[in-house]
Amino acid sequence: MSPDPKILLQLVTMRMPFGKYKGWLICNLPVTYLEWFHNKGFPSGKLGMLLETMHVIKINGLDDILKPLKRNEFNKH
């Protein structure tokens, strides 16, 4: 099963709405922060799903799948 492009795009455009890393793009959150959520529980709803997805991407070394999306978003601005 291939990843949903809409979800991947949200990872490179949505910002963390609260906490220590408020304002950071979800794709740029440190793995240690994502591990903390993994241990404590991800928030409910869309944000939790995105954080959990980013956690899976980072712990499996799959960050490269986001590089083309990051470049495209950067070039739009």
Secondary structure, DSSP 8 states (H G I E B T S, - for coil): ----HHHHHHHHH-B--SSTTTTSBGGGS-HHHHHHHHHH---SHHHHHHHHHHHHHHHTT-GGGGHHHHHHHHHH-
